[in-house]
Amino acid sequence: MAAIETRRLTKRYGSHRGIEEISLTVESGEIFGLLGPNGAGKTTLIRTLLDLLHPTDGTAKVLGLDSRLDGVSIKARVGNLPGGFSYNPTATGREMLWLLARLRGMRDLGDAEALGERFRADLDRPLGQLSRGNRQKIGLLQALFHRPELLILDEPTSGLDPLMQEEFMAVVAEHRSRGCTVFISSHELDEVERLCDRVGIIRSGRLIAVERIADLMRKSHRKVSLELAAPLADPDELSSLPGVGDFKSDGVTISFTVSGPIDPMIKALARHTVVDMDLTHPSLEELFISYYAEAVG
Amino acid sequence: MNLNGQLLTLVRQGIVVRRRSLVVWSLSIGLMCALEVAIYPSVQDSISVAVESYPKALKEAFAIGNLDTVEQFLNAEMFSLIVPIALGFFALRAIARDLADAAEHSYLDVLLSVPLSRRLLVAASFLATAIELIVILLAVTLITWIAGALAGAGLPLDRILAGSMNVLPLALFFAGSATLVTGAQIQSGFVTGLTSGVLVGMYVVDLVGRLSPDIEWVRYGSVFRYYGSAIENGIDPVAFVGVSACAIVLAVIGTALFEWRDIPG
């Protein structure tokens, strides 16, 4: 059974676009990433799945249940971290967790204490006095503490420091190992790349691609900037390498993009004295352009 | 968790969150009433003379008859205008805060991520508001009675209780109105503004109807027509039940609209 299954799911706000005809299947037990720039429709899709927004058209099933008709039953089995998590600023994290636990019919705080220690979350200060990152930790706790079958996380590492991002990834991996399905929305390519089995790319409300991470990265390129000790005698030595494009050389300063394996480039550069080198992944927007260029080409 | 358990949890939570506001409203209204009762014995003679000199229209507009008794005085000073308007506003703001404010600040995204139906959320807000109103009115009753006893005003507890509790259906009517408006347009400023406008508008309509016998019929468009002066005449059970029923109907319609609408993020 698919954990999430949408068929031509559409949400419009009057004449404004939300999401358009999204058909998507997230298999049970997988970690699925939804990538897209801000305003692409990621949060609208999540809020429609959780019945906070009613679809204009199409259907959505979550854990085999209809999102419109069985919203309450679905939420008993789902943990949700809303984007830009916030709650009553006068309540402490512990007070909020107890409220949610009682509403879930729990007699204790489940995994909240253990997770709180791992994330170094301050459960006893009012949420309004916490920094954005520390508030986000409480948001993660309320999504995770009841051991849900499906985790829906909207920009989960927003505001977290690198150490806590690592901890978050470890926690997600543990949840997956016990069979939990994880649906992550993000605009952080690195995060999605490290965590997810598959990604969907959403742009302007439409799902334009669903790929395995390995395939997505194969289709993407890296930007390389170099400074050599001496100019290249033969620029073709680099520009003719497989996957190299947009080659620019200004004496000792060289820049180009490289798609696919970078090993041939490294071996070619090993024959020269490299003074400085910068290798970066493309931004999400550049990835879209790259992806489109290949898809159209 | 069963529905009753969830309802109880939410009602308790609503009251806990507003506990400070409960104390402030109880004390401020209670102490104002206490002050009026406490000064009555010393101003009793002069106030009666002063009232006789008031224009007839003014006396009709504000239901000021003779102020020969402390009940009449307390009704004229507090229960005919200040208490119902203040608690009507308290009730509509309680609903706006629980639903529209919570939606605007994305708190509802957290609450509605648990297995909780929207109608239960609205019902809990309405019920918590009703309980808070009862708490405030009981506190007002108690504070006023103590002040009256200390000042020797001779104000019976049952009269104060009737005057206080008569405000409950009226305030709930505006809680129901706020629920209805929230169901239609979940924006805190809009809910508060429109429902406050209805509150003041209904008071003015009732006032105009009382001032102008030719258009007295307009009072049927105002819930204040059914309010009366329970501290003097006791609670009118038909009006009490009727207005309460209207409040519940408004809340039920608002709940249906809230169930149907999108929750803004």
Interface residues (C-beta under 8 A of the other chain):
Chain A: Y13 T43 R47 L50 D51 L52 L53 H54 G71 V72 S73 K75 A76 V78 G79 N80 P82 G83 G84 F85 S86 Y87 N88 T90 A91 M96 L99 L100 R102 L103 R104 G105 G139 Q142 A143
Chain B: M1 G5 Q6 T9 L10 Q13 V17 H105 S106 Y107 L108 D109 V110 L111 L112 S113 V114 P115 L116 S117 W260 R261 D262 I263 G265
